[in-house]
Amino acid sequence: MPTCRNCGKEWSWKQSFKKMFTLDTAMECPYCDRKQYLTTKARKRNSLLPFLAPLIMLLSILFDIPPSITLGMLLVTFLFIMGFSPLLMELSNEEEPLW
């Protein structure tokens, strides 16, 4: 779980999940209200998870998996990504460049 770099408090899964949906790159710590940013490493890791969906679609075409099973696999993948993403969050005090 992410830990604030200012106050040192660990965010809960629910707090992290809510912060994932902000459009701003900065997220405010729920404890000290200071701005926190995802680290470059965390942003790269989180950007790889959505590629699971096209992979499942490709595999379903290659192995002729019925659409109902493919849809079920996509739903499970979506739930996995949404549940697992907050666990991959790492925070820093300043915004780091992506490269």
C-alpha distance (Angstrom), angle and dihedral (degrees) to the residues before:
residue distance angle dihedral
M1 . . .
P2 3.81 . .
T3 3.78 118.5 .
C4 3.79 122.8 -154.0
R5 3.81 111.3 -114.2
N6 3.82 91.3 -147.6
C7 3.81 106.0 47.0
G8 3.81 98.5 16.4
K9 3.81 94.4 -130.9
E10 3.77 119.1 142.3
W11 3.78 116.8 -125.1
S12 3.79 118.8 -129.9
W13 3.80 121.4 -118.6
K14 3.81 90.1 -107.6
Q15 3.82 93.1 51.6
S16 3.81 91.1 47.4
F17 3.80 91.5 47.9
K18 3.81 91.7 53.1
K19 3.80 92.1 48.2
M20 3.83 90.9 54.0
F21 3.80 90.0 72.3
T22 3.79 98.5 57.3
L23 3.78 115.6 114.8
D24 3.80 92.8 -149.1
T25 3.80 117.5 85.0
A26 3.80 89.5 -132.0
M27 3.79 121.5 75.8
E28 3.78 121.5 -163.6
C29 3.77 117.5 -128.6
P30 3.82 108.8 -117.1
Y31 3.81 89.8 -140.1
C32 3.83 107.1 42.9
D33 3.86 100.3 14.7
R34 3.81 92.0 -130.5
K35 3.80 119.7 141.2
Q36 3.78 116.2 -101.2
Y37 3.80 128.9 -173.0
L38 3.78 133.5 -157.2
T39 3.78 112.8 -105.7
T40 3.79 119.0 -116.8
K41 3.80 90.1 -111.3
A42 3.82 92.3 53.3
R43 3.81 92.5 47.0
K44 3.81 91.2 52.2
R45 3.82 92.5 47.8
N46 3.80 93.2 48.1
S47 3.80 91.9 48.0
L48 3.81 91.2 60.2
L49 3.81 96.5 57.6
P50 3.85 97.3 73.8
F51 3.81 89.5 59.1
L52 3.81 88.2 74.1
A53 3.82 90.9 77.4
P54 3.83 96.9 59.2
L55 3.79 88.7 43.5
I56 3.80 90.2 56.2
M57 3.79 90.8 47.8
L58 3.80 91.2 50.4
L59 3.80 92.2 48.6
S60 3.80 91.2 48.8
I61 3.81 89.8 54.8
L62 3.80 93.9 45.5
F63 3.81 94.5 48.1
D64 3.83 96.2 34.9
I65 3.80 94.6 -120.7
P66 3.83 113.9 179.6
P67 3.83 115.7 -102.8
S68 3.81 93.3 -118.2
I69 3.81 91.6 57.7
T70 3.81 91.0 44.0
L71 3.80 90.2 52.1
G72 3.80 90.1 49.9
M73 3.80 91.1 49.7
L74 3.82 90.4 49.6
L75 3.81 90.9 50.8
V76 3.80 91.7 50.1
T77 3.82 89.9 47.2
F78 3.80 91.1 50.7
L79 3.81 91.4 50.8
F80 3.81 90.2 46.9
I81 3.81 92.2 51.5
M82 3.81 93.0 47.2
G83 3.79 92.6 47.6
F84 3.79 97.2 42.6
S85 3.82 100.4 43.1
P86 3.83 96.3 76.6
L87 3.80 89.0 55.0
L88 3.81 91.0 59.1
M89 3.79 95.3 53.7
E90 3.80 118.3 118.2
L91 3.78 121.2 178.8
S92 3.78 136.6 -147.4
N93 3.80 134.2 -177.5
E94 3.78 94.2 -120.3
E95 3.76 135.1 38.9
E96 3.79 110.5 -99.2
P97 3.81 123.2 -151.1
L98 3.79 114.6 -105.4
W99 3.80 92.8 -126.5
